[in-house]
Amino acid sequence: MFRGCYTQQSFDIFRGYDCGMGIPYHEVKALACVLLPEIQTFVEGEDGQREYAEWKAKQQAEQENKA
């Protein structure tokens, strides 16, 4: 999985686009650079894997109940 901050190229698609929140581009980029590595570490760890498996099972059960 990609480690570190997003590349400049990947952020260029968001330049000038604030998703209607009025948050400046540089603020979003700074926040992503801080949060992304933490999220990746969690998701790759035991707790993250367990929570994902639980979430996935719940989603599958909900889909089966709809059918």
PDB file with one MODEL, atoms N, CA, C and O in Angstrom:
MODEL        1
ATOM      1  N   MET A   1       0.857  -1.184   0.000  1.00  0.00           N
ATOM      2  CA  MET A   1       0.000   0.000   0.000  1.00  0.00           C
ATOM      3  C   MET A   1       0.899   1.242   0.000  1.00  0.00           C
ATOM      4  O   MET A   1       1.985   1.233   0.579  1.00  0.00           O
ATOM      5  N   PHE A   2       0.444   2.277  -0.639  1.00  0.00           N
ATOM      6  CA  PHE A   2       1.220   3.509  -0.746  1.00  0.00           C
ATOM      7  C   PHE A   2       1.425   4.138   0.628  1.00  0.00           C
ATOM      8  O   PHE A   2       0.478   4.308   1.395  1.00  0.00           O
ATOM      9  N   ARG A   3       2.664   4.476   0.922  1.00  0.00           N
ATOM     10  CA  ARG A   3       2.993   5.106   2.204  1.00  0.00           C
ATOM     11  C   ARG A   3       3.289   6.584   2.003  1.00  0.00           C
ATOM     12  O   ARG A   3       3.771   6.990   0.945  1.00  0.00           O
ATOM     13  N   GLY A   4       3.005   7.373   3.007  1.00  0.00           N
ATOM     14  CA  GLY A   4       3.340   8.791   2.962  1.00  0.00           C
ATOM     15  C   GLY A   4       2.214   9.637   2.409  1.00  0.00           C
ATOM     16  O   GLY A   4       1.072   9.194   2.287  1.00  0.00           O
ATOM     17  N   CYS A   5       2.561  10.846   2.084  1.00  0.00           N
ATOM     18  CA  CYS A   5       1.581  11.808   1.609  1.00  0.00           C
ATOM     19  C   CYS A   5       1.244  11.548   0.147  1.00  0.00           C
ATOM     20  O   CYS A   5       2.022  10.942  -0.588  1.00  0.00           O
ATOM     21  N   TYR A   6       0.091  12.011  -0.250  1.00  0.00           N
ATOM     22  CA  TYR A   6      -0.275  11.937  -1.659  1.00  0.00           C
ATOM     23  C   TYR A   6       0.761  12.669  -2.493  1.00  0.00           C
ATOM     24  O   TYR A   6       1.416  13.593  -2.009  1.00  0.00           O
ATOM     25  N   THR A   7       0.907  12.267  -3.713  1.00  0.00           N
ATOM     26  CA  THR A   7       1.821  12.961  -4.608  1.00  0.00           C
ATOM     27  C   THR A   7       1.162  14.245  -5.098  1.00  0.00           C
ATOM     28  O   THR A   7      -0.061  14.381  -5.052  1.00  0.00           O
ATOM     29  N   GLN A   8       1.965  15.168  -5.559  1.00  0.00           N
ATOM     30  CA  GLN A   8       1.422  16.416  -6.085  1.00  0.00           C
ATOM     31  C   GLN A   8       0.457  16.137  -7.228  1.00  0.00           C
ATOM     32  O   GLN A   8      -0.587  16.780  -7.336  1.00  0.00           O
ATOM     33  N   GLN A   9       0.800  15.188  -8.071  1.00  0.00           N
ATOM     34  CA  GLN A   9      -0.038  14.864  -9.219  1.00  0.00           C
ATOM     35  C   GLN A   9      -1.419  14.393  -8.766  1.00  0.00           C
ATOM     36  O   GLN A   9      -2.422  14.774  -9.370  1.00  0.00           O
ATOM     37  N   SER A  10      -1.490  13.575  -7.720  1.00  0.00           N
ATOM     38  CA  SER A  10      -2.779  13.081  -7.275  1.00  0.00           C
ATOM     39  C   SER A  10      -3.631  14.194  -6.681  1.00  0.00           C
ATOM     40  O   SER A  10      -4.858  14.104  -6.705  1.00  0.00           O
ATOM     41  N   PHE A  11      -3.014  15.230  -6.157  1.00  0.00           N
ATOM     42  CA  PHE A  11      -3.768  16.351  -5.601  1.00  0.00           C
ATOM     43  C   PHE A  11      -4.175  17.358  -6.662  1.00  0.00           C
ATOM     44  O   PHE A  11      -5.092  18.148  -6.436  1.00  0.00           O
ATOM     45  N   ASP A  12      -3.523  17.352  -7.802  1.00  0.00           N
ATOM     46  CA  ASP A  12      -3.854  18.315  -8.851  1.00  0.00           C
ATOM     47  C   ASP A  12      -5.293  18.191  -9.305  1.00  0.00           C
ATOM     48  O   ASP A  12      -5.884  19.178  -9.743  1.00  0.00           O
ATOM     49  N   ILE A  13      -5.874  17.006  -9.212  1.00  0.00           N
ATOM     50  CA  ILE A  13      -7.263  16.847  -9.636  1.00  0.00           C
ATOM     51  C   ILE A  13      -8.220  17.603  -8.712  1.00  0.00           C
ATOM     52  O   ILE A  13      -9.353  17.891  -9.098  1.00  0.00           O
ATOM     53  N   PHE A  14      -7.776  17.923  -7.509  1.00  0.00           N
ATOM     54  CA  PHE A  14      -8.617  18.633  -6.550  1.00  0.00           C
ATOM     55  C   PHE A  14      -8.378  20.139  -6.529  1.00  0.00           C
ATOM     56  O   PHE A  14      -9.115  20.874  -5.871  1.00  0.00           O
ATOM     57  N   ARG A  15      -7.376  20.593  -7.230  1.00  0.00           N
ATOM     58  CA  ARG A  15      -7.033  22.014  -7.197  1.00  0.00           C
ATOM     59  C   ARG A  15      -8.237  22.849  -7.624  1.00  0.00           C
ATOM     60  O   ARG A  15      -8.818  22.620  -8.685  1.00  0.00           O
ATOM     61  N   GLY A  16      -8.604  23.814  -6.792  1.00  0.00           N
ATOM     62  CA  GLY A  16      -9.729  24.693  -7.086  1.00  0.00           C
ATOM     63  C   GLY A  16     -11.087  24.082  -6.783  1.00  0.00           C
ATOM     64  O   GLY A  16     -12.112  24.708  -7.052  1.00  0.00           O
ATOM     65  N   TYR A  17     -11.118  22.884  -6.233  1.00  0.00           N
ATOM     66  CA  TYR A  17     -12.370  22.205  -5.930  1.00  0.00           C
ATOM     67  C   TYR A  17     -12.460  22.012  -4.429  1.00  0.00           C
ATOM     68  O   TYR A  17     -11.646  21.298  -3.843  1.00  0.00           O
ATOM     69  N   ASP A  18     -13.446  22.643  -3.799  1.00  0.00           N
ATOM     70  CA  ASP A  18     -13.522  22.578  -2.336  1.00  0.00           C
ATOM     71  C   ASP A  18     -14.682  21.721  -1.832  1.00  0.00           C
ATOM     72  O   ASP A  18     -14.987  21.740  -0.640  1.00  0.00           O
ATOM     73  N   CYS A  19     -15.317  20.984  -2.705  1.00  0.00           N
ATOM     74  CA  CYS A  19     -16.435  20.104  -2.334  1.00  0.00           C
ATOM     75  C   CYS A  19     -17.560  20.863  -1.657  1.00  0.00           C
ATOM     76  O   CYS A  19     -18.359  20.273  -0.930  1.00  0.00           O
ATOM     77  N   GLY A  20     -17.630  22.157  -1.889  1.00  0.00           N
ATOM     78  CA  GLY A  20     -18.679  22.959  -1.297  1.00  0.00           C
ATOM     79  C   GLY A  20     -18.468  23.267   0.174  1.00  0.00           C
ATOM     80  O   GLY A  20     -19.365  23.797   0.830  1.00  0.00           O
ATOM     81  N   MET A  21     -17.303  22.946   0.698  1.00  0.00           N
ATOM     82  CA  MET A  21     -17.047  23.158   2.121  1.00  0.00           C
ATOM     83  C   MET A  21     -16.294  24.442   2.393  1.00  0.00           C
ATOM     84  O   MET A  21     -16.221  24.884   3.539  1.00  0.00           O
ATOM     85  N   GLY A  22     -15.734  25.045   1.364  1.00  0.00           N
ATOM     86  CA  GLY A  22     -14.988  26.277   1.547  1.00  0.00           C
ATOM     87  C   GLY A  22     -13.637  26.094   2.210  1.00  0.00           C
ATOM     88  O   GLY A  22     -13.074  27.052   2.740  1.00  0.00           O
ATOM     89  N   ILE A  23     -13.109  24.881   2.189  1.00  0.00           N
ATOM     90  CA  ILE A  23     -11.808  24.604   2.789  1.00  0.00           C
ATOM     91  C   ILE A  23     -10.741  24.786   1.723  1.00  0.00           C
ATOM     92  O   ILE A  23     -10.820  24.158   0.667  1.00  0.00           O
ATOM     93  N   PRO A  24      -9.752  25.623   1.969  1.00  0.00           N
ATOM     94  CA  PRO A  24      -8.707  25.842   0.971  1.00  0.00           C
ATOM     95  C   PRO A  24      -7.952  24.556   0.631  1.00  0.00           C
ATOM     96  O   PRO A  24      -7.769  23.677   1.474  1.00  0.00           O
ATOM     97  N   TYR A  25      -7.529  24.477  -0.610  1.00  0.00           N
ATOM     98  CA  TYR A  25      -6.807  23.321  -1.130  1.00  0.00           C
ATOM     99  C   TYR A  25      -5.616  22.950  -0.246  1.00  0.00           C
ATOM    100  O   TYR A  25      -5.432  21.776   0.076  1.00  0.00           O
ATOM    101  N   HIS A  26      -4.820  23.919   0.143  1.00  0.00           N
ATOM    102  CA  HIS A  26      -3.620  23.613   0.931  1.00  0.00           C
ATOM    103  C   HIS A  26      -3.968  23.045   2.302  1.00  0.00           C
ATOM    104  O   HIS A  26      -3.198  22.269   2.869  1.00  0.00           O
ATOM    105  N   GLU A  27      -5.132  23.430   2.838  1.00  0.00           N
ATOM    106  CA  GLU A  27      -5.564  22.888   4.135  1.00  0.00           C
ATOM    107  C   GLU A  27      -5.977  21.421   3.996  1.00  0.00           C
ATOM    108  O   GLU A  27      -5.655  20.598   4.854  1.00  0.00           O
ATOM    109  N   VAL A  28      -6.679  21.102   2.931  1.00  0.00           N
ATOM    110  CA  VAL A  28      -7.098  19.725   2.689  1.00  0.00           C
ATOM    111  C   VAL A  28      -5.869  18.843   2.486  1.00  0.00           C
ATOM    112  O   VAL A  28      -5.796  17.734   3.016  1.00  0.00           O
ATOM    113  N   LYS A  29      -4.912  19.340   1.720  1.00  0.00           N
ATOM    114  CA  LYS A  29      -3.692  18.579   1.460  1.00  0.00           C
ATOM    115  C   LYS A  29      -2.923  18.332   2.757  1.00  0.00           C
ATOM    116  O   LYS A  29      -2.446  17.223   2.995  1.00  0.00           O
ATOM    117  N   ALA A  30      -2.802  19.358   3.589  1.00  0.00           N
ATOM    118  CA  ALA A  30      -2.084  19.204   4.858  1.00  0.00           C
ATOM    119  C   ALA A  30      -2.775  18.180   5.760  1.00  0.00           C
ATOM    120  O   ALA A  30      -2.112  17.362   6.398  1.00  0.00           O
ATOM    121  N   LEU A  31      -4.081  18.227   5.808  1.00  0.00           N
ATOM    122  CA  LEU A  31      -4.832  17.278   6.627  1.00  0.00           C
ATOM    123  C   LEU A  31      -4.663  15.851   6.103  1.00  0.00           C
ATOM    124  O   LEU A  31      -4.484  14.915   6.882  1.00  0.00           O
ATOM    125  N   ALA A  32      -4.720  15.693   4.777  1.00  0.00           N
ATOM    126  CA  ALA A  32      -4.547  14.365   4.186  1.00  0.00           C
ATOM    127  C   ALA A  32      -3.155  13.810   4.480  1.00  0.00           C
ATOM    128  O   ALA A  32      -3.001  12.615   4.730  1.00  0.00           O
ATOM    129  N   CYS A  33      -2.151  14.669   4.449  1.00  0.00           N
ATOM    130  CA  CYS A  33      -0.777  14.220   4.707  1.00  0.00           C
ATOM    131  C   CYS A  33      -0.601  13.737   6.145  1.00  0.00           C
ATOM    132  O   CYS A  33       0.258  12.900   6.421  1.00  0.00           O
ATOM    133  N   VAL A  34      -1.402  14.257   7.048  1.00  0.00           N
ATOM    134  CA  VAL A  34      -1.328  13.835   8.450  1.00  0.00           C
ATOM    135  C   VAL A  34      -2.155  12.571   8.672  1.00  0.00           C
ATOM    136  O   VAL A  34      -1.706  11.639   9.339  1.00  0.00           O
ATOM    137  N   LEU A  35      -3.358  12.543   8.114  1.00  0.00           N
ATOM    138  CA  LEU A  35      -4.272  11.445   8.399  1.00  0.00           C
ATOM    139  C   LEU A  35      -4.000  10.173   7.601  1.00  0.00           C
ATOM    140  O   LEU A  35      -4.169   9.075   8.130  1.00  0.00           O
ATOM    141  N   LEU A  36      -3.587  10.295   6.353  1.00  0.00           N
ATOM    142  CA  LEU A  36      -3.423   9.119   5.514  1.00  0.00           C
ATOM    143  C   LEU A  36      -2.497   8.055   6.116  1.00  0.00           C
ATOM    144  O   LEU A  36      -2.883   6.887   6.165  1.00  0.00           O
ATOM    145  N   PRO A  37      -1.304   8.409   6.571  1.00  0.00           N
ATOM    146  CA  PRO A  37      -0.439   7.371   7.155  1.00  0.00           C
ATOM    147  C   PRO A  37      -1.047   6.711   8.394  1.00  0.00           C
ATOM    148  O   PRO A  37      -0.862   5.514   8.615  1.00  0.00           O
ATOM    149  N   GLU A  38      -1.767   7.483   9.193  1.00  0.00           N
ATOM    150  CA  GLU A  38      -2.408   6.919  10.388  1.00  0.00           C
ATOM    151  C   GLU A  38      -3.513   5.942  10.004  1.00  0.00           C
ATOM    152  O   GLU A  38      -3.643   4.873  10.602  1.00  0.00           O
ATOM    153  N   ILE A  39      -4.298   6.313   9.013  1.00  0.00           N
ATOM    154  CA  ILE A  39      -5.377   5.442   8.554  1.00  0.00           C
ATOM    155  C   ILE A  39      -4.796   4.167   7.957  1.00  0.00           C
ATOM    156  O   ILE A  39      -5.290   3.074   8.235  1.00  0.00           O
ATOM    157  N   GLN A  40      -3.750   4.294   7.136  1.00  0.00           N
ATOM    158  CA  GLN A  40      -3.123   3.118   6.541  1.00  0.00           C
ATOM    159  C   GLN A  40      -2.570   2.181   7.604  1.00  0.00           C
ATOM    160  O   GLN A  40      -2.731   0.965   7.506  1.00  0.00           O
ATOM    161  N   THR A  41      -1.928   2.733   8.607  1.00  0.00           N
ATOM    162  CA  THR A  41      -1.375   1.907   9.685  1.00  0.00           C
ATOM    163  C   THR A  41      -2.474   1.151  10.404  1.00  0.00           C
ATOM    164  O   THR A  41      -2.324  -0.035  10.699  1.00  0.00           O
ATOM    165  N   PHE A  42      -3.578   1.826  10.689  1.00  0.00           N
ATOM    166  CA  PHE A  42      -4.695   1.181  11.376  1.00  0.00           C
ATOM    167  C   PHE A  42      -5.293   0.070  10.521  1.00  0.00           C
ATOM    168  O   PHE A  42      -5.500  -1.044  11.002  1.00  0.00           O
ATOM    169  N   VAL A  43      -5.569   0.369   9.259  1.00  0.00           N
ATOM    170  CA  VAL A  43      -6.213  -0.597   8.381  1.00  0.00           C
ATOM    171  C   VAL A  43      -5.347  -1.835   8.179  1.00  0.00           C
ATOM    172  O   VAL A  43      -5.869  -2.944   8.061  1.00  0.00           O
ATOM    173  N   GLU A  44      -4.038  -1.657   8.139  1.00  0.00           N
ATOM    174  CA  GLU A  44      -3.142  -2.783   7.926  1.00  0.00           C
ATOM    175  C   GLU A  44      -2.893  -3.597   9.194  1.00  0.00           C
ATOM    176  O   GLU A  44      -2.378  -4.713   9.114  1.00  0.00           O
ATOM    177  N   GLY A  45      -3.245  -3.065  10.351  1.00  0.00           N
ATOM    178  CA  GLY A  45      -3.017  -3.751  11.616  1.00  0.00           C
ATOM    179  C   GLY A  45      -4.103  -4.755  11.950  1.00  0.00           C
ATOM    180  O   GLY A  45      -5.094  -4.884  11.231  1.00  0.00           O
ATOM    181  N   GLU A  46      -3.902  -5.464  13.051  1.00  0.00           N
ATOM    182  CA  GLU A  46      -4.851  -6.492  13.480  1.00  0.00           C
ATOM    183  C   GLU A  46      -6.232  -5.907  13.774  1.00  0.00           C
ATOM    184  O   GLU A  46      -7.246  -6.454  13.340  1.00  0.00           O
ATOM    185  N   ASP A  47      -6.269  -4.803  14.507  1.00  0.00           N
ATOM    186  CA  ASP A  47      -7.561  -4.189  14.848  1.00  0.00           C
ATOM    187  C   ASP A  47      -8.314  -3.751  13.597  1.00  0.00           C
ATOM    188  O   ASP A  47      -9.519  -3.977  13.476  1.00  0.00           O
ATOM    189  N   GLY A  48      -7.608  -3.134  12.683  1.00  0.00           N
ATOM    190  CA  GLY A  48      -8.242  -2.676  11.452  1.00  0.00           C
ATOM    191  C   GLY A  48      -8.751  -3.827  10.612  1.00  0.00           C
ATOM    192  O   GLY A  48      -9.847  -3.758  10.055  1.00  0.00           O
ATOM    193  N   GLN A  49      -7.959  -4.888  10.517  1.00  0.00           N
ATOM    194  CA  GLN A  49      -8.379  -6.061   9.755  1.00  0.00           C
ATOM    195  C   GLN A  49      -9.607  -6.708  10.384  1.00  0.00           C
ATOM    196  O   GLN A  49     -10.523  -7.132   9.678  1.00  0.00           O
ATOM    197  N   ARG A  50      -9.624  -6.782  11.713  1.00  0.00           N
ATOM    198  CA  ARG A  50     -10.765  -7.372  12.417  1.00  0.00           C
ATOM    199  C   ARG A  50     -12.026  -6.527  12.214  1.00  0.00           C
ATOM    200  O   ARG A  50     -13.100  -7.056  11.927  1.00  0.00           O
ATOM    201  N   GLU A  51     -11.879  -5.208  12.368  1.00  0.00           N
ATOM    202  CA  GLU A  51     -13.033  -4.330  12.184  1.00  0.00           C
ATOM    203  C   GLU A  51     -13.551  -4.378  10.755  1.00  0.00           C
ATOM    204  O   GLU A  51     -14.760  -4.336  10.528  1.00  0.00           O
ATOM    205  N   TYR A  52     -12.632  -4.468   9.782  1.00  0.00           N
ATOM    206  CA  TYR A  52     -13.058  -4.566   8.390  1.00  0.00           C
ATOM    207  C   TYR A  52     -13.823  -5.864   8.155  1.00  0.00           C
ATOM    208  O   TYR A  52     -14.851  -5.864   7.478  1.00  0.00           O
ATOM    209  N   ALA A  53     -13.331  -6.964   8.705  1.00  0.00           N
ATOM    210  CA  ALA A  53     -14.008  -8.251   8.532  1.00  0.00           C
ATOM    211  C   ALA A  53     -15.407  -8.207   9.153  1.00  0.00           C
ATOM    212  O   ALA A  53     -16.358  -8.737   8.579  1.00  0.00           O
ATOM    213  N   GLU A  54     -15.532  -7.581  10.316  1.00  0.00           N
ATOM    214  CA  GLU A  54     -16.841  -7.440  10.958  1.00  0.00           C
ATOM    215  C   GLU A  54     -17.772  -6.575  10.116  1.00  0.00           C
ATOM    216  O   GLU A  54     -18.945  -6.905   9.944  1.00  0.00           O
ATOM    217  N   TRP A  55     -17.248  -5.465   9.591  1.00  0.00           N
ATOM    218  CA  TRP A  55     -18.042  -4.570   8.762  1.00  0.00           C
ATOM    219  C   TRP A  55     -18.502  -5.285   7.492  1.00  0.00           C
ATOM    220  O   TRP A  55     -19.657  -5.165   7.084  1.00  0.00           O
ATOM    221  N   LYS A  56     -17.581  -6.033   6.872  1.00  0.00           N
ATOM    222  CA  LYS A  56     -17.888  -6.742   5.638  1.00  0.00           C
ATOM    223  C   LYS A  56     -18.974  -7.789   5.874  1.00  0.00           C
ATOM    224  O   LYS A  56     -19.888  -7.927   5.061  1.00  0.00           O
ATOM    225  N   ALA A  57     -18.880  -8.524   6.978  1.00  0.00           N
ATOM    226  CA  ALA A  57     -19.885  -9.528   7.313  1.00  0.00           C
ATOM    227  C   ALA A  57     -21.249  -8.870   7.533  1.00  0.00           C
ATOM    228  O   ALA A  57     -22.277  -9.393   7.103  1.00  0.00           O
ATOM    229  N   LYS A  58     -21.244  -7.730   8.201  1.00  0.00           N
ATOM    230  CA  LYS A  58     -22.494  -7.002   8.439  1.00  0.00           C
ATOM    231  C   LYS A  58     -23.098  -6.532   7.117  1.00  0.00           C
ATOM    232  O   LYS A  58     -24.309  -6.632   6.920  1.00  0.00           O
ATOM    233  N   GLN A  59     -22.269  -6.022   6.215  1.00  0.00           N
ATOM    234  CA  GLN A  59     -22.751  -5.568   4.909  1.00  0.00           C
ATOM    235  C   GLN A  59     -23.344  -6.729   4.119  1.00  0.00           C
ATOM    236  O   GLN A  59     -24.386  -6.577   3.482  1.00  0.00           O
ATOM    237  N   GLN A  60     -22.696  -7.876   4.155  1.00  0.00           N
ATOM    238  CA  GLN A  60     -23.183  -9.046   3.430  1.00  0.00           C
ATOM    239  C   GLN A  60     -24.513  -9.511   4.006  1.00  0.00           C
ATOM    240  O   GLN A  60     -25.420  -9.883   3.262  1.00  0.00           O
ATOM    241  N   ALA A  61     -24.630  -9.490   5.333  1.00  0.00           N
ATOM    242  CA  ALA A  61     -25.875  -9.910   5.974  1.00  0.00           C
ATOM    243  C   ALA A  61     -27.013  -8.952   5.596  1.00  0.00           C
ATOM    244  O   ALA A  61     -28.136  -9.389   5.345  1.00  0.00           O
ATOM    245  N   GLU A  62     -26.723  -7.656   5.558  1.00  0.00           N
ATOM    246  CA  GLU A  62     -27.750  -6.688   5.174  1.00  0.00           C
ATOM    247  C   GLU A  62     -28.180  -6.877   3.721  1.00  0.00           C
ATOM    248  O   GLU A  62     -29.361  -6.739   3.400  1.00  0.00           O
ATOM    249  N   GLN A  63     -27.226  -7.193   2.842  1.00  0.00           N
ATOM    250  CA  GLN A  63     -27.556  -7.436   1.445  1.00  0.00           C
ATOM    251  C   GLN A  63     -28.421  -8.698   1.290  1.00  0.00           C
ATOM    252  O   GLN A  63     -29.343  -8.734   0.475  1.00  0.00           O
ATOM    253  N   GLU A  64     -28.110  -9.720   2.078  1.00  0.00           N
ATOM    254  CA  GLU A  64     -28.899 -10.953   2.023  1.00  0.00           C
ATOM    255  C   GLU A  64     -30.308 -10.724   2.539  1.00  0.00           C
ATOM    256  O   GLU A  64     -31.258 -11.331   2.045  1.00  0.00           O
ATOM    257  N   ASN A  65     -30.449  -9.856   3.524  1.00  0.00           N
ATOM    258  CA  ASN A  65     -31.775  -9.569   4.078  1.00  0.00           C
ATOM    259  C   ASN A  65     -32.637  -8.767   3.100  1.00  0.00           C
ATOM    260  O   ASN A  65     -33.864  -8.857   3.123  1.00  0.00           O
ATOM    261  N   LYS A  66     -31.976  -7.982   2.241  1.00  0.00           N
ATOM    262  CA  LYS A  66     -32.712  -7.199   1.244  1.00  0.00           C
ATOM    263  C   LYS A  66     -33.224  -8.076   0.110  1.00  0.00           C
ATOM    264  O   LYS A  66     -34.227  -7.762  -0.530  1.00  0.00           O
ATOM    265  N   ALA A  67     -32.520  -9.182  -0.129  1.00  0.00           N
ATOM    266  CA  ALA A  67     -32.878 -10.056  -1.274  1.00  0.00           C
ATOM    267  C   ALA A  67     -34.050 -10.943  -0.986  1.00  0.00           C
ATOM    268  O   ALA A  67     -34.460 -11.723  -1.845  1.00  0.00           O
TER     269      ALA A  67
ENDMDL
END
